[in-house]
């Protein structure tokens, strides 16, 4: 029994020394979106038609997340895209 106790302590010390490495930790991920909206909700949000939404995705870089055959949009990303586009024009 004492052998396992000392072994656990030594492994804890070994892991403690690994944590002192001065490598930079990766940036934390941004929080998840509040909710992803579907195409119909985006149409109502932007008050545009499906054809115009498709054009904005393909030609203007409207941010979209594709899951299989469905498209989802992060309302915050779309809003930020609109603000950036407004500054360019």
URDAQUI-V273493 format. One record per residue. RES is the residue in three letters. PHI is phi as a letter, one per 30 degrees, with the letter a starting at -180 (NA if undefined). PSI is psi in whole degrees, -180 to 180 (none if undefined). Layout:
res: [RES | RES]
phi: [PHI | PHI]
psi: [PSI | PSI]
This chain:
res: [UNK | UNK | UNK | UNK | UNK | UNK | UNK | UNK | UNK | UNK | UNK | UNK | UNK | UNK | UNK | UNK | UNK | UNK | UNK | UNK | UNK | UNK | UNK | UNK | UNK | UNK | UNK | UNK | UNK | UNK | UNK | UNK | UNK | UNK | UNK | UNK | UNK | UNK | UNK | UNK | UNK | UNK | UNK | UNK | UNK | UNK | UNK | UNK | UNK | UNK | UNK | UNK | UNK | UNK | UNK | UNK | UNK | UNK | UNK | UNK | UNK | UNK | UNK | UNK | UNK | UNK | UNK | UNK | UNK | UNK | UNK | UNK | UNK | UNK | UNK | UNK | UNK | UNK | UNK | UNK | UNK | UNK | UNK | UNK | UNK | UNK | UNK | UNK | UNK]
phi: [NA | d | d | d | d | d | d | d | d | d | d | d | d | d | d | d | d | d | d | d | d | c | d | d | d | d | d | d | d | d | d | d | d | e | a | d | c | d | d | d | d | d | e | d | d | c | h | b | c | d | d | d | d | d | d | d | d | d | c | c | i | e | d | b | c | c | b | i | c | c | c | b | b | d | e | d | d | d | d | d | d | d | d | d | d | d | d | d | d]
psi: [-46 | -30 | -44 | -35 | -46 | -32 | -41 | -43 | -44 | -37 | -33 | -40 | -40 | -43 | -33 | -36 | -29 | -33 | -12 | 3 | 141 | 25 | 146 | 139 | 149 | 155 | 140 | 148 | 150 | 157 | 153 | 155 | 153 | -48 | 140 | 137 | 153 | -179 | -41 | -42 | -36 | -38 | -41 | -37 | -45 | -12 | 50 | 167 | 170 | -39 | -44 | -39 | -44 | -42 | -43 | -37 | -49 | -34 | -31 | -7 | 31 | 125 | 130 | 150 | 123 | 128 | 99 | -119 | 7 | 148 | 139 | 148 | 136 | 120 | -38 | -40 | -42 | -43 | -44 | -40 | -42 | -43 | -43 | -40 | -36 | -39 | -33 | -41 | none]
